[in-house]
């Protein structure tokens, strides 16, 4: 496997990933503040854990940008306030955002496949993590006892 890939395109995607993950930090933090009711404590804990995971992912992407001698973005991805704060609304928004993030990791994998071991392994690991996370959110959107996947 050669290390011959479009570095500029890879760095651009890494910065987009970093921006999307930083938006996730803000989004999950906001969501955690808007949860009320009997199940508040475990849901808030889960949402804050997701915010921490997003920050870890943003840091990883930024470290890769500087690894290649480039400058990490100071931007944050798009944030949309829908003013819908029911748990299902929050989870549906989360599912949509996570799928968008997954797409960025897939684009990176397509760009570096068979060209960069470092970036290919990173992209594969992140795709697997995102797919597991999407699966968990999907399960949370199902009604108790319902086995079929939630369709957004």
Buried (B, 14 or more C-beta within 10 A) or exposed (E): EEEEBEBEEBBBBBBBBBBBBBBBBBBBBBBBEBBEEEEEEEBBEBBBEBBEBBBEBBBBBBEBBEEBEBEBBEEBBEEEEEEEBEBEBBBBBBBEBBBEBBEBBBBBBEBBBEBBEEBBEBBBEBBEBBBEBBEBBBEBBEEEEEEEEBEE
